[in-house]
Amino acid sequence: MTRELFTNPDDDADTMQQNTLRFYALVGICVSDYQAIEDRLESLFKAALQIDECAAHDIFIVAKSLEDKFKLITAALKTRNENLRGLWDDLQKRIKASADKRNQIAHASSVFVGRGAVIDARDEGAAKVIGYAKPHSEMKLEKKTKSGVVRWDASMLATERASLEELSRHLTVIFRILVDGSLDPRFVDWWKHPLIEGAMK
């Protein structure tokens, strides 16, 4: 079998540098995008109770953990219709899942996965590097958890970023329903959920 070899390990140095920069950019974006979502929960609480910003802040600030913030919002939605509460149930499960992923990403260690050298082993016992495998150098994150080692590569980070963007749009939808009782046409396509229509009644 013919194998593609590279005689110089720096042949793909520029590409490797670009991929590394993209990798760390995705790490930062995932962490900051999640934090933006958690920071918006206070506004959701305010909209649910329909109270002024200062009063909402004074109440919400006592919630230190994510679970405490969820409990406050859930309590604030008790008088709202069942469909709206259903949307919130769906949303908080996904926010919790994203919080867990954010913690994995933020507290993981960076690992560089390089490509292997191709060795020519001679009969007399000498060995010589004759080339390098097709470029496959990349950065990864590794985090040890109770269930084993969790690894994140650039593709997984990009997927999580897209999920956070979608989560942010859905948070906007439920916020607008709480504030306006309806959805502006520009937000209608942001969340195709079967409970949306009933939540606006």
C-alpha positions as CSV (number, residue, x, y, z in Angstrom):
1,M,0.0,0.0,0.0
2,T,1.4,3.4,-0.9
3,R,1.5,5.8,2.0
4,E,1.8,9.6,1.5
5,L,4.9,10.9,3.2
6,F,6.2,14.3,4.1
7,T,10.0,14.7,4.3
8,N,9.7,17.9,6.4
9,P,7.6,17.9,9.7
10,D,7.0,21.6,9.2
11,D,5.3,21.2,5.8
12,D,1.9,22.0,7.3
13,A,3.1,24.4,10.0
14,D,0.9,27.3,8.7
15,T,-2.2,25.0,8.6
16,M,-1.4,23.6,12.0
17,Q,-1.1,27.1,13.5
18,Q,-4.4,28.2,11.9
19,N,-6.1,25.1,13.3
20,T,-4.7,25.7,16.8
21,L,-5.9,29.3,16.8
22,R,-9.3,28.2,15.7
23,F,-9.4,25.6,18.4
24,Y,-8.6,28.0,21.2
25,A,-11.1,30.5,19.7
26,L,-13.8,27.9,19.9
27,V,-12.9,27.1,23.5
28,G,-13.3,30.8,24.4
29,I,-16.5,31.2,22.4
30,C,-18.2,28.2,24.0
31,V,-17.3,29.4,27.5
32,S,-18.4,33.0,26.9
33,D,-21.6,32.0,25.0
34,Y,-22.7,29.8,27.8
35,Q,-22.1,32.5,30.4
36,A,-24.1,34.9,28.3
37,I,-27.0,32.5,28.5
38,E,-26.8,32.1,32.2
39,D,-26.5,35.8,32.7
40,R,-29.8,36.3,30.8
41,L,-31.7,34.1,33.3
42,E,-32.3,37.2,35.6
43,S,-34.1,38.9,32.7
44,L,-36.3,35.8,32.3
45,F,-37.1,35.9,36.0
46,K,-38.0,39.6,35.8
47,A,-40.2,39.0,32.8
48,A,-42.0,36.1,34.5
49,L,-42.9,38.1,37.5
50,Q,-43.4,41.4,35.6
51,I,-41.6,43.4,38.2
52,D,-39.0,46.2,37.8
53,E,-35.4,45.5,37.2
54,C,-34.1,46.6,40.6
55,A,-36.6,44.4,42.5
56,A,-35.8,41.4,40.3
57,H,-32.1,41.9,40.8
58,D,-32.4,42.1,44.6
59,I,-34.3,38.8,44.6
60,F,-32.4,36.9,41.9
61,I,-28.9,37.8,43.3
62,V,-29.4,35.5,46.3
63,A,-29.4,32.5,43.9
64,K,-25.8,31.4,43.8
65,S,-26.1,28.1,42.0
66,L,-27.6,27.3,38.6
67,E,-30.2,25.0,40.3
68,D,-31.2,27.9,42.6
69,K,-31.7,30.2,39.6
70,F,-33.9,27.5,38.0
71,K,-36.0,27.2,41.2
72,L,-36.7,30.9,41.3
73,I,-37.7,31.0,37.6
74,T,-39.9,27.9,38.0
75,A,-41.6,29.5,41.0
76,A,-42.1,32.7,39.1
77,L,-43.8,30.8,36.3
78,K,-46.3,29.0,38.5
79,T,-49.2,31.3,37.6
80,R,-48.4,31.1,33.8
81,N,-50.1,28.7,31.5
82,E,-49.0,25.0,31.2
83,N,-47.6,25.4,27.7
84,L,-45.3,28.2,28.8
85,R,-44.1,26.1,31.8
86,G,-43.5,23.2,29.4
87,L,-41.2,25.4,27.3
88,W,-39.3,26.4,30.4
89,D,-38.9,22.7,31.5
90,D,-37.4,21.9,28.1
91,L,-35.2,25.0,28.2
92,Q,-33.8,24.4,31.7
93,K,-32.8,20.8,30.9
94,R,-30.8,22.0,27.9
95,I,-29.2,24.8,29.9
96,K,-28.1,22.3,32.5
97,A,-26.6,20.1,29.9
98,S,-24.8,23.0,28.4
99,A,-23.5,24.0,31.9
100,D,-22.1,20.6,32.3
101,K,-20.3,20.8,29.0
102,R,-19.1,24.3,29.7
103,N,-17.5,23.0,32.9
104,Q,-15.8,20.2,31.0
105,I,-14.4,22.7,28.5
106,A,-13.3,25.4,31.0
107,H,-11.6,22.9,33.3
108,A,-10.0,20.6,30.8
109,S,-6.3,20.4,29.8
110,S,-5.1,21.0,26.3
111,V,-3.5,18.1,24.6
112,F,-1.5,18.2,21.3
113,V,-2.0,15.2,19.1
114,G,0.9,15.0,16.6
115,R,1.4,12.9,13.6
116,G,3.7,9.9,13.6
117,A,7.1,9.6,11.9
118,V,7.7,6.8,9.5
119,I,10.7,4.7,10.5
120,D,12.8,2.6,8.2
121,A,14.1,-0.3,10.3
122,R,17.2,-1.8,8.8
123,D,18.4,-5.4,9.1
124,E,21.5,-4.3,11.0
125,G,19.3,-2.8,13.7
126,A,19.7,0.8,12.7
127,A,16.6,2.9,12.3
128,K,16.0,6.0,10.2
129,V,13.2,8.5,9.9
130,I,12.3,8.6,6.2
131,G,9.2,10.8,6.4
132,Y,6.1,11.8,8.3
133,A,2.5,10.6,8.0
134,K,0.0,12.8,6.3
135,P,-0.7,15.8,8.5
136,H,-3.0,15.0,11.4
137,S,-1.7,17.4,14.1
138,E,-4.5,18.8,16.2
139,M,-5.4,20.2,19.6
140,K,-7.8,18.4,21.9
141,L,-9.1,19.0,25.4
142,E,-9.1,16.2,28.0
143,K,-11.0,16.2,31.3
144,K,-11.1,13.3,33.8
145,T,-14.5,12.7,35.2
146,K,-16.1,10.0,37.4
147,S,-17.3,8.2,34.3
148,G,-13.9,8.4,32.5
149,V,-11.9,10.8,30.3
150,V,-13.9,13.2,28.3
151,R,-12.3,14.5,25.1
152,W,-13.2,17.5,23.0
153,D,-11.8,18.2,19.5
154,A,-12.5,21.2,17.2
155,S,-15.4,19.6,15.5
156,M,-17.1,18.9,18.8
157,L,-16.5,22.4,20.0
158,A,-18.0,23.8,16.8
159,T,-21.1,21.7,17.3
160,E,-21.4,22.9,20.9
161,R,-21.1,26.5,19.7
162,A,-24.0,25.9,17.3
163,S,-26.1,24.4,20.1
164,L,-25.4,27.4,22.3
165,E,-26.5,29.8,19.5
166,E,-29.7,27.8,19.2
167,L,-30.3,27.8,22.9
168,S,-29.8,31.6,23.0
169,R,-32.5,32.0,20.3
170,H,-34.9,29.8,22.2
171,L,-34.3,31.9,25.3
172,T,-35.2,35.0,23.4
173,V,-38.4,33.4,22.2
174,I,-39.6,32.5,25.7
175,F,-38.6,36.0,26.9
176,R,-40.6,37.7,24.2
177,I,-43.6,35.6,25.0
178,L,-43.4,36.5,28.6
179,V,-43.0,40.2,27.9
180,D,-45.3,40.7,24.9
181,G,-47.7,37.7,25.1
182,S,-46.9,37.1,21.5
183,L,-44.1,36.7,19.0
184,D,-42.8,39.3,16.5
185,P,-42.7,37.7,13.0
186,R,-38.9,37.8,13.0
187,F,-38.8,35.4,16.0
188,V,-41.5,32.9,14.8
189,D,-39.0,30.7,13.0
190,W,-36.5,30.7,15.9
191,W,-38.1,27.9,17.8
192,K,-40.4,25.4,16.1
193,H,-41.8,23.8,19.3
194,P,-45.4,22.4,19.5
195,L,-46.1,24.3,22.8
196,I,-45.2,27.8,21.3
197,E,-48.7,28.6,20.1
198,G,-50.4,27.5,23.3
199,A,-47.8,29.5,25.4
200,M,-49.1,32.7,23.8
201,K,-52.7,32.2,24.9
